[in-house]
């Protein structure tokens, strides 16, 4: 249970990272801690993207632009109200595209050891992203740069511990 005061400005937080870092687990927990709604980034994918990923085919940028624009539109609609949305946002150009749609968005980059992430992916049930695409995810990843509003949070530990680290890091960023 969160007893800290709310963040001074209701930001939209984009929970980012490679597949298997826990975006879908941490996102709703973070949203609950911040008292804002959560949107699952995967729900913004058109069916053709899900079919490609389910077949083990990585998406290309042309596949991602409409998806990122849809997430950006949701985030823009939450400007000043706050929200949490998940998106891999692996490349700087993807985050730039999201920021173009929602200029005040903050990024929470979930990071972790590749072996831990692969283990967690292997334990998932009913998810369309196969572990075979993890290498392409890491190859594509461009970590947050110093000029990007956001924080990195390690994904070791329980979901609750990760969420508390995320809340603390976002509060520091907000102060």
N, C-alpha and C positions, 0 to 999 in steps of 0.2 A: 504494500500500500504506500502510495506516494504522500509524504507529508511536507515536502518542499514546496515553496510557492511556485505558481506557474511561471513559465518563461514570460519575460516582459512583453514580447511581441509574438502574436500567434503566427509562427512561421509554417510554411509547408516544408516538410522534411522528406527528401527522397532517400529511401534506404536502398543502397547500391552494393554491388559486389558480384563476384562470379556465382554461378549456380552452386547451390549447396551450402552457402554461407549462413543461411537462415533468414533471408529477407522476409519470407512468408510467415515465419515464426516470430521474429523480432518486431516486424512492422506493427502487427496488431497490439502486441504488448506495449510498445513505445506509444502508440496512439492512445491506449488506455491510460498510461501514465501521464501523458500530456493533456488528456481530456479532449481529444480531437478525433475526427473520423479517419478510418483507414480505407485505402483503396488498393486492391491487389493488382499490381502491374500486369501480371499475366492475363488478366481479364480484358485488357485493352488490345491484345494481339488479335489480328484477324485470323479466321480459321486456316487460311493458307500458311501462315507462319507456324501455327501449332502442328499442322501436318508435316511441314519440313523438319521441324525440330524432333517430332516423334519418330521420323524416319532416320534420325541421326545426321541430318544435313544442317550445317550452320547457316544462320541467316546472314544475308548480305545487307549493306547499308540501304539499298532500295527497299528491302523488306522492313527495315527498322524505322524509316522516316515516318510513315503514317502512325505506327505504334507510339513513337516518341511524341508526335504531335498530339495524339489523343491523351496521353499522360499529361503533357504540358497544358492542354486545355482544362483538364480536371484540376490541376494545380493552380492555374490562373483563376478558376472559379472559387478556389478556397483562399485566395490572397486576402490577408487581413483577418481571416477566420481561423486559419491553421488547418493542418491535415498531415497525414503520413501516407506516402505511396511508395510501393516498391518498383524498382526498375534496375536492371543490371547496370545500365549507364556506364559501360566498360570503357568507352573512349571519351576523350575530351570533347570531340565533336558532338557526341550524343548528349553530354551534359550541357554543352553550349546550346544545343537545340532545345533542351528542356528549359534552360534559363531564358531563352528567347520567348518561350511561351509563358513562363512564370519567373520573372526576373528576381524575385525575392527568395527563391527556393534555396534551402540548405541541403547539403549532401552528407549522409551518414554512410561511410564506406565500411562495410563489414569485411574484415581481413582475417586471414588465418593460414595455418600450415596446410599445404596441399593434401597431405595424407589424411588429416582430420576431415577436411572437406569431402574428399573422395569417400571416406568411410561413412559420413553422414548421408551423402547422396545414395550410396548403396543401400542404406537402411530405409530410404523413402519408399512409400507405397503410392501407386497411382499418379505419379508425376510424369509428364511427357518428356522431360529432359534426361536423356541417358548419360551415364558417367563417361561414355566415350567422347562426349563433347567438352569435357572439363579441360583437356589440353588446349583446345581452341579458345576457350574462355580465358585461360591464363595468358595465352599468347596475345589475345586482343586487349587485355586489361592495361589501361593507362591510369595509374593512381592519381588521386587528387593532387593538383598543383597548388603551390603557395598562394596563388591569386584566386583560388576557388573557395567560396564560402562552404566550409564543411569540416568534418572530423573523421578520423579513422578510429575504429573500435575493433579490438581483437575478439574473435568468436570462440575462444576457449572458455570452458565453464558452462554453467546452466543457462537456459534462456533468460531466467530472471537476473542472473549476474550480468549477462551481456547487456540486458535492457538497462540496468542501473548504471553501468559504465557509460552507455549511450546518453542517458538523461544527464548525467554529470558532465560529460563532454559537451553536450549541446548547451547546457547552462553556462559553462565557461565561455563558450563561443558567443553566447548572447550577452554576456556581461562586459 
